[in-house]
Amino acid sequence: MEKLRLSRIGNALMLHYVGEITLEITADLKRCLDAELEGDAVATVVVDLGDVTFMDSSGIGFLVSANTRMRSAGRAFYLYRLSPPVEKTLGLVQLLQFFQVLPDETALTAACGD
């Protein structure tokens, strides 16, 4: 998955995806996230959506599922840098309040404890 970049900030995992998050890609995203969440090394997941140009219902489902899973396990889950199309999509389905959104690097740094 050349459009996905994973990085670590302390015990936080950041997923940065470029392009469209659709049904064709969500299973791969879930597999990558599942592999990274093995064990207890990751306390926080941040999904950087600043370069996502489109997201369909399966992308929304992936984010909702990941958020629910992380919070149920006592871990943190954040969305970072919502692109205008993603912000519009999440607003249309009334999920902006469901997620904790980090709008800028200052908020990211505070959330990740670095």
N, C-alpha and C positions, 0 to 999 in steps of 0.2 A: 504494500500500500504506500506508494510513493507520495501520495497527497497527505499522509498523516505523519506528523512529527511528534514524538514523545520526548518529554524532558522532565527532569526532577529539580525541584526547588526544596531542599531539605527533605521532609517526609511527605511533600506534596508532589503529585503527578500532574503534569500539564499535557493535555491533548490539544494539538493545534491541527486543524484540518483546513485544506484549501479546496474550494470547489463546491459541488452540490452534495448534500447529504440526502440520499434517496434509498429506496428499498434495496437497490443493488449493492449498497455499501454498508448498510447498518449491521448486517450480520458480521462482517469483518471488523467493524468498530467494536462490537460487543465482544468478539473473541479476543481482540487486542486488550481491551479493558479488563476482561476476566483474567487474562494471563498476568497482567500487571498487578492485580489485586490479590494474587495468591499470597497467603501469609498476612502479617500485620504491618508490613513496612510502610504502606501507604495510608496516611491518616486523612488526606485531603485530595480530592480530584478537582481540577480546574479544566473546563473545556473552553478553549479559545475559539470563538465563532466569528472573529473579525474578518476572516477571509472566506466565509461561507456565502455563496451567491444564491443558494436556493435550498430549502429544506421541506420535504414532504411529510406526510403523517407518520411514516415509519421513522424518520429522523426525530420527530417530536416524541414518539413512543420510546425511542432509545434514550433520549434525555430524561424523560419522566421516570423510566425504569431505573436508570443509573442513579438519579437523584434519590428515589425511594430506597433503593438498595443501600446506598451509602449512609443515608440518615438512619435507616433501621439498624445498621451496624454501629451506630455512634460515630460515624465518620462525617467529614464535611464534603459538600459538593457545591461548586460554584460555576456559573457561566461567566465568561470574561469577554469583553469587547464584542457585544452583539453587533453584527453587520445590520444595515438598514433592512434588508429582506428578512433576516431572522427575527429582528425585533418586531417587524410588521406581522409576521406569521404567528409568533408567540402571543402578540397582542390580540390578533383576530380570534384565537382560540382561548383567550383569557387565561394564559398561563404565565404571564410576566411576574405575577405576584407569587406563583408557586415556587419559583427559583430564586436563589440568592444570586444577584447579578453584580459583578465587579466591573464598574465602568472604566477604570483607568489603572495605571501601574501603581499608583499610591494605594488604592484599595487592594490590589493584588498582593502587594508587599505586606500590608497589614494582615490579610487573611492567611497568608502562607507563613507568617512568623519570621520572615527574613528581614 
